[in-house]
């Protein structure tokens, strides 16, 4: 275990404590210099990805404490990605049954219902819940 000053590919330098065999530590350093991002840039990249999901799905601002909102935004972006993956599998089935128009219409409504949840608590409480279950819950809401 030793501390190293590493200049990452983004140009920033950080001191990192590395463990493991010396060859593994030097291998990590080489990778970090070639392709790694410092903590600050990695955080900015993550926030940019979250914002991209929010814009893509026209998601509203969340309500709750600052900590809840920050955590829930991350969770919401992950959940929306999982929901989109699941919807992609459903689209393949719709294509096989020649029902793409119905699928597109239904998927848009379900995404709108899921995305409309503005309480940070909702996203935190549903962390780890399968996309299929979230879509079924949204379907029940629209069927009422």
C-alpha positions as a LaTeX table, in Angstrom:
\begin{tabular}{lrrr}
\hline
Residue & $x$ (\AA) & $y$ (\AA) & $z$ (\AA) \\
\hline
Unk1 & 0.00 & 0.00 & 0.00 \\
Unk2 & 1.43 & 3.32 & $-1.07$ \\
Unk3 & 0.38 & 6.78 & $-2.16$ \\
Unk4 & 0.98 & 7.91 & $-5.71$ \\
Unk5 & 0.53 & 11.24 & $-7.48$ \\
Unk6 & $-1.27$ & 10.29 & $-10.68$ \\
Unk7 & $-1.85$ & 12.60 & $-13.63$ \\
Unk8 & $-5.03$ & 11.36 & $-15.27$ \\
Unk9 & $-5.89$ & 11.56 & $-18.95$ \\
Unk10 & $-8.03$ & 14.62 & $-18.21$ \\
Unk11 & $-4.86$ & 16.45 & $-17.17$ \\
Unk12 & $-5.62$ & 16.68 & $-13.45$ \\
Unk13 & $-3.36$ & 15.21 & $-10.78$ \\
Unk14 & $-4.61$ & 13.42 & $-7.67$ \\
Unk15 & $-2.94$ & 11.55 & $-4.88$ \\
Unk16 & $-4.32$ & 8.03 & $-4.66$ \\
Unk17 & $-3.57$ & 5.30 & $-2.19$ \\
Unk18 & $-3.15$ & 2.09 & $-4.13$ \\
Unk19 & $-3.07$ & $-1.45$ & $-2.78$ \\
Unk20 & $-2.08$ & $-4.73$ & $-4.33$ \\
Unk21 & 1.04 & $-5.97$ & $-5.99$ \\
Unk22 & 3.44 & $-3.36$ & $-7.29$ \\
Unk23 & 2.87 & $-4.50$ & $-10.87$ \\
Unk24 & $-0.89$ & $-4.04$ & $-10.43$ \\
Unk25 & $-0.40$ & $-0.55$ & $-9.01$ \\
Unk26 & 1.83 & 0.48 & $-11.91$ \\
Unk27 & $-0.62$ & $-1.04$ & $-14.35$ \\
Unk28 & $-3.41$ & 1.08 & $-12.82$ \\
Unk29 & $-1.26$ & 4.21 & $-13.01$ \\
Unk30 & $-0.52$ & 3.54 & $-16.68$ \\
Unk31 & $-4.21$ & 3.05 & $-17.40$ \\
Unk32 & $-5.18$ & 6.20 & $-15.45$ \\
Unk33 & $-2.68$ & 8.29 & $-17.40$ \\
Unk34 & $-3.96$ & 6.85 & $-20.67$ \\
Unk35 & $-7.73$ & 6.68 & $-20.10$ \\
Unk36 & $-8.65$ & 7.47 & $-16.49$ \\
Unk37 & $-10.54$ & 10.47 & $-15.17$ \\
Unk38 & $-9.84$ & 12.29 & $-11.91$ \\
Unk39 & $-12.56$ & 12.31 & $-9.24$ \\
Unk40 & $-13.82$ & 15.78 & $-10.19$ \\
Unk41 & $-14.04$ & 15.00 & $-13.91$ \\
Unk42 & $-15.65$ & 11.60 & $-13.23$ \\
Unk43 & $-18.29$ & 13.36 & $-11.12$ \\
Unk44 & $-18.90$ & 15.91 & $-13.89$ \\
Unk45 & $-19.23$ & 13.08 & $-16.43$ \\
Unk46 & $-21.77$ & 11.35 & $-14.19$ \\
Unk47 & $-23.78$ & 14.55 & $-13.77$ \\
Unk48 & $-23.71$ & 15.15 & $-17.53$ \\
Unk49 & $-25.06$ & 11.64 & $-18.12$ \\
Unk50 & $-27.83$ & 12.19 & $-15.58$ \\
Unk51 & $-28.75$ & 15.51 & $-17.19$ \\
Unk52 & $-28.81$ & 13.86 & $-20.62$ \\
Unk53 & $-31.33$ & 11.28 & $-19.39$ \\
Unk54 & $-33.43$ & 14.02 & $-17.82$ \\
Unk55 & $-33.48$ & 16.01 & $-21.05$ \\
Unk56 & $-34.08$ & 12.95 & $-23.26$ \\
Unk57 & $-37.14$ & 11.93 & $-21.24$ \\
Unk58 & $-38.23$ & 15.48 & $-20.34$ \\
Unk59 & $-38.13$ & 14.62 & $-16.65$ \\
Unk60 & $-39.33$ & 17.18 & $-14.11$ \\
Unk61 & $-37.28$ & 18.49 & $-11.19$ \\
Unk62 & $-37.41$ & 16.37 & $-8.05$ \\
Unk63 & $-38.62$ & 17.47 & $-4.64$ \\
Unk64 & $-37.03$ & 16.59 & $-1.31$ \\
Unk65 & $-33.93$ & 17.51 & 0.63 \\
Unk66 & $-30.78$ & 18.36 & $-1.32$ \\
Unk67 & $-29.24$ & 15.00 & $-0.42$ \\
Unk68 & $-32.38$ & 13.10 & $-1.39$ \\
Unk69 & $-32.66$ & 14.91 & $-4.70$ \\
Unk70 & $-28.99$ & 14.33 & $-5.59$ \\
Unk71 & $-29.25$ & 10.62 & $-4.82$ \\
Unk72 & $-32.66$ & 10.24 & $-6.44$ \\
Unk73 & $-31.48$ & 11.86 & $-9.69$ \\
Unk74 & $-28.80$ & 9.18 & $-9.97$ \\
Unk75 & $-31.27$ & 6.41 & $-9.19$ \\
Unk76 & $-33.85$ & 7.84 & $-11.62$ \\
Unk77 & $-31.32$ & 7.89 & $-14.46$ \\
Unk78 & $-30.42$ & 4.26 & $-13.76$ \\
Unk79 & $-34.06$ & 3.19 & $-13.54$ \\
Unk80 & $-34.98$ & 5.00 & $-16.75$ \\
Unk81 & $-32.12$ & 3.19 & $-18.50$ \\
Unk82 & $-33.41$ & $-0.16$ & $-17.22$ \\
Unk83 & $-36.96$ & 0.71 & $-18.24$ \\
Unk84 & $-35.78$ & 1.63 & $-21.74$ \\
Unk85 & $-33.89$ & $-1.67$ & $-22.03$ \\
Unk86 & $-37.00$ & $-3.59$ & $-21.01$ \\
Unk87 & $-39.15$ & $-1.60$ & $-23.43$ \\
Unk88 & $-36.69$ & $-2.49$ & $-26.19$ \\
Unk89 & $-37.36$ & $-6.19$ & $-25.56$ \\
Unk90 & $-41.09$ & $-5.49$ & $-25.70$ \\
Unk91 & $-40.64$ & $-3.61$ & $-28.98$ \\
Unk92 & $-39.05$ & $-6.69$ & $-30.55$ \\
Unk93 & $-42.13$ & $-8.70$ & $-29.55$ \\
Unk94 & $-44.40$ & $-5.98$ & $-30.94$ \\
Unk95 & $-42.52$ & $-6.03$ & $-34.24$ \\
Unk96 & $-42.94$ & $-9.80$ & $-34.45$ \\
Unk97 & $-46.69$ & $-9.37$ & $-33.95$ \\
Unk98 & $-46.87$ & $-6.38$ & $-36.32$ \\
Unk99 & $-48.14$ & $-4.13$ & $-33.49$ \\
Unk100 & $-45.45$ & $-1.44$ & $-33.43$ \\
Unk101 & $-47.88$ & 1.49 & $-33.54$ \\
Unk102 & $-49.75$ & 0.21 & $-30.47$ \\
Unk103 & $-46.44$ & $-0.44$ & $-28.72$ \\
Unk104 & $-45.13$ & 3.08 & $-29.44$ \\
Unk105 & $-48.28$ & 4.69 & $-28.12$ \\
Unk106 & $-48.40$ & 2.56 & $-24.97$ \\
Unk107 & $-44.67$ & 2.91 & $-24.25$ \\
Unk108 & $-44.91$ & 6.71 & $-24.49$ \\
Unk109 & $-47.77$ & 6.79 & $-21.97$ \\
Unk110 & $-45.99$ & 4.45 & $-19.54$ \\
Unk111 & $-42.76$ & 6.46 & $-19.74$ \\
Unk112 & $-44.70$ & 9.64 & $-19.08$ \\
Unk113 & $-46.37$ & 8.11 & $-16.00$ \\
Unk114 & $-43.12$ & 6.78 & $-14.59$ \\
Unk115 & $-41.20$ & 9.97 & $-15.31$ \\
Unk116 & $-43.88$ & 12.17 & $-13.77$ \\
Unk117 & $-42.95$ & 11.06 & $-10.24$ \\
Unk118 & $-41.33$ & 14.16 & $-8.77$ \\
Unk119 & $-40.81$ & 12.99 & $-5.19$ \\
Unk120 & $-37.19$ & 12.00 & $-4.58$ \\
Unk121 & $-38.53$ & 9.49 & $-2.07$ \\
Unk122 & $-40.34$ & 7.57 & $-4.86$ \\
Unk123 & $-37.11$ & 6.96 & $-6.73$ \\
Unk124 & $-35.18$ & 6.07 & $-3.59$ \\
Unk125 & $-37.89$ & 3.66 & $-2.46$ \\
Unk126 & $-37.96$ & 1.99 & $-5.88$ \\
Unk127 & $-34.19$ & 1.58 & $-6.20$ \\
Unk128 & $-33.51$ & $-1.96$ & $-7.33$ \\
Unk129 & $-37.11$ & $-2.64$ & $-8.28$ \\
Unk130 & $-37.30$ & $-4.46$ & $-11.63$ \\
Unk131 & $-38.27$ & $-2.35$ & $-14.63$ \\
Unk132 & $-41.06$ & $-4.80$ & $-15.43$ \\
Unk133 & $-42.69$ & $-4.08$ & $-12.05$ \\
Unk134 & $-42.45$ & $-0.32$ & $-12.53$ \\
Unk135 & $-44.06$ & $-0.60$ & $-15.95$ \\
Unk136 & $-46.84$ & $-2.81$ & $-14.53$ \\
Unk137 & $-47.48$ & $-0.24$ & $-11.79$ \\
Unk138 & $-47.63$ & 2.53 & $-14.40$ \\
Unk139 & $-50.01$ & 0.40 & $-16.46$ \\
Unk140 & $-52.32$ & $-0.01$ & $-13.45$ \\
Unk141 & $-52.33$ & 3.76 & $-12.93$ \\
Unk142 & $-53.32$ & 4.38 & $-16.55$ \\
Unk143 & $-55.96$ & 1.63 & $-16.50$ \\
Unk144 & $-57.90$ & 3.26 & $-13.64$ \\
\hline
\end{tabular}
